[in-house]
């Protein structure tokens, strides 16, 4: 009995200390994890000065006030280019600049389902900004949109996929990887412009140059109508020489 009490007296403080150390380490880890999370405003505070300084010469050259009243981003899959077009109040839309798309998987044709690795095609909006992206920063596209869901319902397709982003880095599956500096510019520009004033056009080719899409034999019949809509929207924008 005495031995038991002696062991208890010696072991209990050790176990108690270990317990509180465990709690302390977990608490510290959680605090560090929480502190690593950034808000959109955190990122804007961090990147706004540099991004706005980089964008300013392009907006000045196009004689478009910053931030613009309207913004149209054009992702050209074949050309691997993302164009920035913008306008002030009572202005026509003007070309601002372009960024190279560093990575984008898939080929011509719309995204149809989860895992097909296709970049969507159509007219989209910016849904949200992700300040804690695995690829630096990202802008979330509202795929699938109403048109995508309508076609899927007609064809009985489900599991359309999602989480389509314009993001940093140089690796992508179904998204547009722009590199970190370009992602910072686009993140700040989208926040400054406001989501409701932004249109995103994702196109297989630049239809303003009267280019046709390579026939793959696998495109849905409704793709022709979709491409007419995309071309009509592109024709309202200035063609980049």
C-alpha positions, 0 to 999 in steps of 0.5 A: 500500500505504501509503495502504491501511494509512493508511486502515485505521489511521484507519477501524478505530478508527471502526468499532470505536467504532461497533460498541461504541456500537451494542451499548451502545445495544441493551443499554440499550434491552433493559434499559429494555424489561426494566425496563418489564416488571412482575410481578403482585407489582410491580403489587400493591405499586403498587396494593394500598393504594389499591384495598383502601382503595376496596373496604373501605367496600363490604365493611364495609357488606355485613359481609363480611370482606376478603379474602372466602372466595368471590367471584362476578363477574357481567358483565351485557352488556345492562345494561353492569354488572359486579357484585361479590358475595362471602362470608366463611366460612360466610356466604351470598353478599352484594352488594358493589358494581357497576362500569359496563362502559365498553365491550363489543362484540357483542350477545346470544348466546355467543361462537362463533368468533375475530373474531365480536367477541362477549363470551362467555356462561357460567360461567367462572373467572379463569385469570391476571392480566396486569400488563403489559396494553395496557389497564392491568391485566387478568384473563384469563377461561378462555374457551373453557371445557369447555362451549364446546369441547364445543358447538364439537366437536358443530358442527364449529367450530374457531378459537374465539378466546380472550384474553378479559379484564376490563381497564382502559381504555374500548375493547374487542373481545370483552372487558369494558373497566372503566376503569383504577381499576376494573381496579385494584380487580378485579386486587387483589381477585382476587389477594387472594381466590385464583383457585380461589375466584372464579366469573365469570358472563357473562350476556346480561341479568339473569335475576333480573329475569325478563328475556328475551333479544331473539330474534335468530334466530341463536342456537344451539339449545343456548343455551336450556340455557346460559341456564337454567344461567346463570339458576340460578347468578344466582338464588343471588345477591342481586338488586340493587335 
